Amino acid sequence: YNASNGSFVQSYTLSENPVMDKSKTVIDTDDRFVDFSKNGVVKIVTGIGSWGTGFVVDDHTIATAAHVLYNGNAVPISHIYFFDQNGSIDMDITNPSYCHIPSIYTSDVEDAVVYDYALITVKQDLSEYANFNLGAPLDNFIHREGTVLTTGFPKKVNNKIVNNATDHNMYTSAGSTIDDVHKADIEISYNNDTSGGNSGGPVYTS
């Protein structure tokens, strides 16, 4: 899809990489903290005023969740914000080239939510913002209690609104994996606090 106006461009085929993101609840005490240390985590604001999180995965590519960019139709992107460690806007991309959404996610196929991932292509050089290696977790990580972090732009923290389309606050939550029943082979269950706006952000270990 054209990332600026949401118009369809073309279809192509990629190998499957099924990922699910169902964890959007606050568990017990909300211990998220403001954290602008990851300059590769970005805030994606759409032309309809919604927003989500993304993260840089190579020199011209940002990964996010498909539902950040698609709600029955492709949603145009108005801003992709990058931040410095003080929380000031370091770069604002207003002219992304394409958003890539799995065609199966846009269909009525059962379990299409497994394909809730997307990529955004930009012209700008993002090499200085690449903090993360994009990969799949191994079984021995999924099925043991391992430290995991999530970073993004949640709408609410401690029941207070901390983000909107124009106010920007990046939060990190630390938790651990939970050995749970998984619908997909590489699905991770974890007890980190996340909420709306975190969608598309990285789930990672360091």
C-alpha positions in Angstrom: 0.0 0.0 0.0 1.1 3.6 -0.6 1.9 4.7 2.9 0.9 8.3 2.4 -2.6 7.8 1.0 -3.4 4.2 1.8 -4.0 3.2 -1.9 -3.3 -0.4 -3.0 -0.1 -0.8 -5.1 0.5 -4.5 -5.7 0.6 -8.0 -4.1 3.7 -10.2 -3.6 4.7 -13.3 -1.7 6.8 -13.7 1.4 7.6 -16.7 3.6 5.4 -17.0 6.7 6.4 -15.6 10.0 3.4 -16.0 12.2 3.3 -13.7 15.2 0.4 -13.0 17.6 0.0 -10.1 20.0 -2.8 -10.6 22.5 -1.2 -9.3 25.7 -2.7 -5.8 26.2 -3.6 -5.8 29.9 -2.1 -4.4 33.1 -1.2 -7.2 35.5 -1.3 -6.3 39.2 0.8 -3.1 39.8 1.5 -0.9 36.8 5.3 -0.6 36.9 6.0 0.9 33.5 8.6 3.7 33.5 9.4 6.5 31.0 12.3 5.3 28.8 13.6 7.1 25.7 16.9 5.1 25.7 15.9 3.1 22.6 16.1 5.5 19.7 15.0 2.8 17.3 11.5 2.6 18.8 9.2 5.0 16.9 5.7 6.4 17.3 3.5 5.9 14.2 0.6 8.4 13.9 -2.0 7.8 11.3 -4.1 10.1 9.2 -7.2 9.2 11.3 -5.5 10.3 14.6 -4.7 6.8 15.9 -1.2 5.7 16.8 0.9 2.7 17.5 4.5 1.7 18.0 7.1 0.4 15.6 10.8 -0.3 15.6 13.6 0.0 13.1 14.8 -3.4 11.7 17.1 -2.2 8.9 18.4 0.9 7.1 15.0 1.7 5.5 12.5 -0.5 7.2 10.3 -0.3 10.3 8.3 -3.2 11.8 4.9 -2.8 13.4 1.6 -4.5 13.8 -0.7 -4.8 10.8 -3.7 -3.5 12.8 -1.8 -0.2 13.3 -2.0 0.3 9.6 -5.1 -1.5 8.5 -8.7 -1.3 9.9 -10.7 -2.7 6.9 -8.7 -0.5 4.6 -5.1 0.7 4.7 -4.7 3.7 6.9 -2.4 6.5 5.7 0.6 7.4 7.9 0.9 11.0 8.7 4.0 10.9 11.0 6.7 8.6 12.1 8.4 10.1 15.1 11.9 9.3 16.3 13.1 10.6 19.7 16.4 11.5 21.3 17.2 10.3 24.9 15.6 13.5 26.3 12.3 12.7 24.7 12.5 15.5 22.1 11.6 14.7 18.5 14.8 13.8 16.6 13.2 13.1 13.2 9.7 13.3 11.8 9.0 11.2 8.7 5.9 12.5 6.9 6.5 10.9 3.6 6.9 7.1 4.0 7.0 5.1 0.8 5.1 1.9 1.4 3.4 -0.2 4.1 3.5 -3.9 3.6 0.6 -5.9 5.0 0.2 -9.7 4.6 -2.8 -10.2 2.2 -4.0 -13.1 4.5 -4.4 -10.5 7.3 -6.7 -8.5 5.1 -8.9 -11.5 4.3 -11.7 -13.2 6.2 -9.6 -16.4 6.8 -9.9 -17.9 10.3 -6.8 -17.1 12.4 -5.8 -14.3 10.1 -4.7 -12.5 13.3 -1.7 -14.7 13.3 -0.4 -12.5 10.5 -0.8 -9.3 12.4 2.5 -7.8 11.4 3.6 -5.2 8.9 6.6 -3.4 7.5 7.0 0.3 6.5 9.5 1.3 3.9 11.0 4.8 4.1 13.5 6.7 1.9 15.5 8.0 4.9 18.6 6.3 6.1 17.7 4.7 9.5 21.0 3.0 10.1 21.8 5.0 13.3 18.4 4.0 14.8 18.7 0.2 14.4 18.7 -1.2 18.0 17.0 -4.5 17.4 17.7 -7.8 15.5 14.4 -9.1 14.2 14.1 -12.8 14.9 12.0 -15.6 16.3 12.4 -16.9 19.8 13.5 -20.4 20.4 11.5 -23.0 22.4 13.9 -22.9 25.4 13.1 -19.2 25.8 9.4 -19.5 25.2 9.0 -22.3 27.7 11.1 -21.0 30.6 10.8 -17.9 32.8 13.1 -15.5 31.0 13.4 -11.7 31.3 11.5 -9.9 28.6 11.0 -6.2 28.0 8.4 -4.2 26.0 8.7 -0.6 24.9 6.2 1.7 23.3 3.7 4.5 23.5 0.7 3.3 25.6 -2.4 5.5 25.8 -2.7 5.0 29.6 -0.4 4.3 32.4 -1.8 3.9 36.0 -5.2 4.9 34.5 -3.8 8.3 33.3 -3.7 9.3 29.7 0.0 9.7 28.8 -0.1 9.7 25.0 -2.2 11.1 22.2 -1.5 12.1 18.6 0.5 15.1 19.7 1.9 14.3 23.2 4.6 11.7 23.2 5.8 9.5 26.1 7.7 6.3 25.6 7.4 3.6 28.3 9.2 0.4 29.0 7.9 -2.5 31.1 10.1 -5.3 32.4 8.7 -8.8 33.1 9.1 -12.4 32.3 7.9 -15.0 29.9 5.1 -17.4 31.0 5.1 -21.0 29.9 1.5 -21.0 28.6 -0.6 -22.7 25.9 0.5 -21.2 22.5 -1.7 -21.1 19.4 1.4 -20.4 17.2 4.7 -22.2 17.5 6.6 -19.0 18.2 4.0 -17.1 20.3 5.3 -15.6 23.5 3.2 -15.2 26.6 4.5 -12.7 29.2 3.4 -10.7 32.2 4.6 -7.2 31.1 2.2 -4.4 31.4 1.0 -3.2 28.0 -2.0 -1.3 26.8 -3.4 0.3 23.6 -0.7 2.2 21.8 1.9 -0.4 22.6 0.8 -2.4 19.5 3.7 -3.0 17.1 6.4 -2.3 19.6 9.3 -4.7 20.2 9.2 -7.6 22.7 12.8 -8.2 23.5 15.5 -9.4 25.8 18.9 -7.9 26.4 
